[in-house]
Amino acid sequence: MSIPSVPTEKHKSAATKNSSNALRSYLGAYGFMAPAGVLVVIFFLIPVAIVLYLSVTNLASSNFTSDLAKMEFIGLKNYRTLLNDQFARKIFFNTIFYVLVTLSIFNVTLALVVSLLTTHIDRGAGFFFRALWILPRITSPVVYILIWKRMTAEAPFGIINQVNEFLGQPTYNYLATNPWVFVVVVNGFIGVSFGMIIFTSAIESIPKDLLNASLVDGSSRLQRIRYVIIPLIRWPLLFVVTYQTLSLLTSFVEIQLLTDGGPGLYRTEVWSLTAYHRALSNYFGNAQWGYGSAFAVLLVLIGVVLAVIYMRVFRFDELVAEPRVEAL
């Protein structure tokens, strides 16, 4: 019959030391994450809570000076007003059109095409062409939009119309006749660069043995892209599609500078731009902070729902699952 061993002072000291080391490692990890956590709380969670509260108040520039007591709780009245807004439906479908077209044509498809083309040519040439596609993103939005406005201006100032006059063709007011074309193209050129960087990094990280094996098996370039490259970059595809969808939903600076929601009545107005107009730059000079916050809250909810849908479609749980290792 074995006698249970009694912990000695040496064993107790080792256990205490191990516990101390584990505690130190945890404190170190949390210490490194603490600054980022503080920033998230201050600049994200607290503003979200404030916007949520503002959306159920009647706060506006007409009833607010410096006395917070004048802000009254009105419940869901702002949301009922929003749902009954005669232009809310038009703005909602404008947003869907803008996000779907820009995302599908430029932010994902063209970004993937540019990545595939530049990774299948000389490395130096590929780097040069990728650098050109990054220029719209690193250019100041004001300068970038001024370039486009100079190109699309009416004759005789617009560059495109100057070319039309030189060729004997009629001139047009392009922003008035085809505003959506330029809204999508202007934002699409910016969005291509982000997906291009992610996809290029993912493609170049694929083991060369897999690509060479597909060539040995007799696959063409298109077959290698379809059956080898695309399945292996499913995770970057999920990230780009999700991130760019949320980015397009919340972006409005370029649209504001280019058309400001016009021409006409809400022709190119999107949901995020409407939230800005209602809360901070109302057409009638009355900033409706509570009503604009209601638009912002609904925009956040739409983004959350879309993110969950994307994770289901791309099977996020499988992508982040631990690899299965079979013991022999």
C-alpha positions in Angstrom: 0.0 0.0 0.0 1.5 3.3 -1.1 1.8 6.2 1.3 0.7 9.5 -0.2 3.7 11.9 -0.5 3.6 15.0 1.7 4.4 18.3 -0.1 7.8 19.5 1.0 8.9 23.1 1.3 10.7 22.7 -2.0 7.5 21.6 -3.8 5.6 24.5 -2.2 8.2 27.0 -3.3 8.1 25.7 -6.9 4.3 25.9 -7.0 4.4 29.4 -5.6 7.0 30.4 -8.1 4.9 28.9 -11.0 1.8 30.7 -9.8 3.8 34.0 -9.6 5.1 33.5 -13.1 1.7 32.8 -14.5 0.2 35.9 -12.7 3.1 38.0 -14.0 2.5 36.8 -17.6 -1.2 37.5 -17.3 -0.5 41.0 -15.9 2.0 41.6 -18.7 -0.5 40.6 -21.4 -3.3 42.7 -19.9 -0.9 45.6 -19.4 0.0 45.6 -23.1 -3.7 45.5 -24.0 -4.8 48.1 -21.5 -4.0 51.2 -23.6 -5.9 49.9 -26.6 -8.8 48.9 -24.3 -8.9 52.4 -22.8 -9.0 54.0 -26.2 -11.8 51.7 -27.3 -13.8 52.5 -24.3 -13.2 56.3 -24.6 -13.5 56.7 -28.3 -16.0 53.9 -29.2 -18.1 52.5 -26.4 -18.8 55.9 -24.7 -19.7 57.6 -28.0 -21.9 54.7 -29.0 -23.7 55.0 -25.6 -24.1 58.8 -26.1 -25.5 58.4 -29.6 -28.0 55.7 -28.4 -29.2 58.1 -25.7 -29.4 61.1 -28.1 -31.5 59.0 -30.5 -34.3 58.9 -27.9 -34.2 62.6 -27.1 -35.5 65.7 -28.9 -32.1 67.4 -28.8 -31.7 69.9 -31.6 -30.1 73.3 -32.1 -33.4 75.0 -31.8 -34.0 73.8 -28.2 -30.5 73.5 -26.9 -28.0 76.2 -25.8 -25.9 75.3 -22.9 -28.5 73.8 -20.6 -28.6 70.0 -20.8 -31.9 70.0 -18.8 -33.7 71.2 -22.0 -33.0 67.8 -23.6 -36.1 65.8 -23.1 -36.5 62.0 -23.4 -39.1 61.2 -26.1 -38.6 57.4 -26.4 -38.9 56.0 -30.0 -40.5 59.1 -31.5 -37.4 59.8 -33.7 -37.5 56.2 -35.0 -41.2 56.5 -35.8 -40.5 59.8 -37.6 -37.7 58.1 -39.5 -39.9 55.2 -40.7 -42.6 57.7 -41.8 -40.1 59.9 -43.6 -41.2 60.0 -47.3 -37.5 60.1 -48.4 -36.2 57.5 -46.1 -37.1 54.6 -48.5 -35.3 56.4 -51.4 -32.2 57.0 -49.3 -32.2 53.4 -48.1 -32.3 52.0 -51.7 -29.7 54.5 -52.8 -27.4 53.1 -50.1 -28.0 49.5 -51.1 -27.3 50.4 -54.8 -24.2 52.3 -53.9 -22.8 49.6 -51.6 -23.6 46.6 -53.9 -22.3 48.2 -57.1 -19.2 49.7 -55.7 -18.4 46.6 -53.6 -19.0 44.0 -56.4 -17.3 45.9 -59.3 -14.4 47.7 -57.6 -13.7 46.8 -54.0 -13.7 43.0 -54.5 -13.7 42.0 -58.2 -11.3 44.7 -59.6 -9.1 44.5 -56.5 -8.8 40.7 -57.0 -8.1 41.1 -60.8 -5.4 43.7 -60.1 -3.8 41.4 -57.5 -3.9 38.4 -59.8 -2.4 40.3 -62.8 0.3 42.0 -60.8 1.4 38.8 -59.1 1.7 37.0 -62.5 4.1 39.5 -64.1 7.5 40.8 -63.3 7.8 41.6 -59.6 9.1 45.2 -60.2 6.4 45.9 -62.8 3.8 44.5 -60.4 5.0 46.7 -57.6 4.8 49.8 -59.9 1.2 49.1 -61.0 0.1 48.5 -57.4 1.7 51.7 -56.3 -0.4 53.6 -59.0 -3.6 52.0 -57.6 -2.7 53.2 -54.1 -2.6 56.9 -55.2 -6.3 57.6 -54.8 -6.3 56.3 -51.2 -3.3 58.3 -50.1 -4.5 61.5 -51.8 -6.4 64.0 -49.7 -10.1 63.6 -50.3 -10.5 67.3 -51.1 -7.7 67.3 -53.6 -8.9 64.0 -55.1 -12.5 65.3 -55.5 -11.3 68.6 -57.0 -9.4 66.6 -59.7 -12.6 64.7 -60.6 -14.7 67.9 -60.6 -12.1 69.5 -62.9 -12.4 66.5 -65.2 -16.3 66.5 -65.3 -17.0 70.3 -65.2 -19.1 71.9 -67.9 -17.5 73.2 -71.1 -15.1 75.0 -71.5 -13.5 74.2 -68.1 -13.9 70.4 -67.9 -11.1 68.2 -69.2 -13.5 65.6 -70.7 -15.6 68.3 -72.3 -12.4 69.9 -73.8 -11.6 66.6 -75.4 -15.2 66.4 -76.7 -14.9 69.8 -78.2 -11.6 68.9 -79.8 -13.2 65.8 -81.4 -16.3 67.7 -82.4 -18.6 65.9 -80.0 -21.3 67.5 -77.9 -20.5 68.5 -74.3 -22.3 67.4 -71.2 -22.7 68.3 -67.5 -21.6 64.9 -66.4 -22.3 65.2 -62.7 -25.8 66.4 -63.5 -26.6 63.7 -66.1 -24.7 60.7 -64.7 -24.0 61.4 -61.0 -24.1 57.7 -59.9 -21.5 56.7 -62.4 -19.0 59.1 -61.0 -20.0 58.5 -57.3 -19.3 54.8 -57.8 -16.1 55.2 -59.8 -14.6 57.9 -57.5 -15.2 55.7 -54.4 -14.4 52.5 -56.2 -10.9 53.7 -57.2 -10.2 54.3 -53.5 -11.6 50.9 -52.5 -9.6 48.9 -55.0 -6.3 49.6 -53.2 -7.3 48.1 -49.9 -8.5 44.8 -51.4 -5.5 44.7 -53.7 -3.0 44.9 -50.8 -4.8 42.2 -48.8 -5.3 39.9 -51.8 -1.7 40.4 -53.1 -0.3 39.4 -49.7 -2.5 36.4 -49.5 -1.6 35.2 -53.0 2.1 35.6 -52.4 1.9 33.7 -49.2 0.6 30.6 -50.9 3.3 27.9 -51.0 5.0 27.8 -54.4 4.9 24.0 -54.3 1.1 24.0 -54.5 1.2 26.3 -57.5 3.9 24.3 -59.2 2.1 21.1 -58.6 -1.0 22.4 -60.3 1.1 23.3 -63.3 2.7 19.9 -63.4 -0.8 18.4 -63.3 -1.6 20.3 -66.5 -3.8 23.0 -65.2 -4.2 26.3 -67.1 -3.7 29.7 -65.4 -7.5 30.1 -65.1 -7.9 26.6 -63.6 -5.1 27.4 -61.1 -6.9 30.6 -60.1 -10.2 28.9 -59.8 -9.2 25.7 -58.0 -6.1 26.6 -56.1 -5.8 30.3 -55.4 -9.4 31.3 -54.8 -10.1 28.5 -52.2 -6.9 29.3 -50.4 -7.7 33.0 -50.0 -11.2 32.5 -48.6 -10.3 34.2 -45.3 -8.9 37.4 -46.9 -12.0 37.4 -49.1 -14.3 37.3 -46.0 -12.3 40.1 -44.4 -12.3 42.4 -47.5 -16.0 41.9 -48.2 -17.0 42.5 -44.6 -14.7 45.4 -44.0 -15.4 47.1 -47.3 -19.2 46.7 -46.8 -19.1 48.4 -43.4 -16.7 51.0 -44.8 -19.0 51.9 -47.7 -22.0 52.0 -45.4 -20.4 54.6 -43.2 -18.4 56.6 -45.8 -19.9 59.8 -47.2 -17.0 62.3 -47.4 -16.4 61.8 -51.1 -20.1 61.9 -51.9 -20.5 65.0 -49.9 -17.7 66.8 -51.7 -18.7 65.5 -55.1 -22.5 65.9 -55.2 -23.6 66.5 -51.6 -26.5 64.1 -52.2 -27.7 65.8 -55.4 -28.2 66.9 -58.0 -31.9 67.4 -57.2 -33.6 66.0 -54.2 -31.7 63.1 -52.6 -30.6 61.7 -55.9 -27.2 60.4 -54.6 -28.0 60.7 -50.9 -26.9 57.7 -48.8 -27.8 56.8 -45.3 -24.6 58.0 -43.6 -24.7 61.3 -45.4 -28.3 61.7 -44.3 -27.3 61.1 -40.7 -24.7 63.9 -41.1 -27.1 66.3 -42.7 -29.8 65.7 -40.1 -27.5 65.9 -37.1 -24.9 68.5 -38.2 -25.7 70.2 -41.5 -29.5 70.4 -42.0 -30.7 72.0 -45.1 -33.0 74.2 -43.1 -30.4 75.4 -40.6 -31.8 73.4 -37.7 -29.4 70.7 -36.6 -31.5 67.8 -35.4 -29.0 65.9 -33.2 -31.5 63.4 -31.8 -33.1 62.6 -35.2 -29.7 62.3 -36.9 -28.6 59.9 -34.1 -31.5 57.7 -34.9 -30.3 57.4 -38.5 -26.8 56.5 -37.1 -28.1 53.8 -34.7 -30.0 52.1 -37.5 -26.9 52.2 -39.7 -24.9 50.4 -36.9 -27.6 47.8 -36.6 -27.6 47.2 -40.4 -23.8 46.8 -40.3 -24.0 44.2 -37.5 -26.6 42.2 -39.3 -24.5 42.2 -42.5 -21.4 41.2 -40.6 -23.2 38.2 -39.1 -24.6 37.2 -42.5 -21.1 37.3 -44.0 -19.7 35.1 -41.2 -22.4 32.6 -41.9 -21.9 32.6 -45.7 -18.1 32.3 -45.4 -18.3 29.8 -42.5 -16.2 31.8 -40.2 -16.2 29.2 -37.5 -14.4 26.8 -39.8 -11.9 29.4 -40.9 -10.8 30.0 -37.3 -11.0 26.4 -36.1 -7.9 24.7 -34.7 -6.3 22.4 -37.2 -7.1 18.7 -36.6 -4.0 16.7 -35.8 -4.4 12.9 -35.8 -2.2 11.0 -33.4 -0.6 7.9 -34.9 
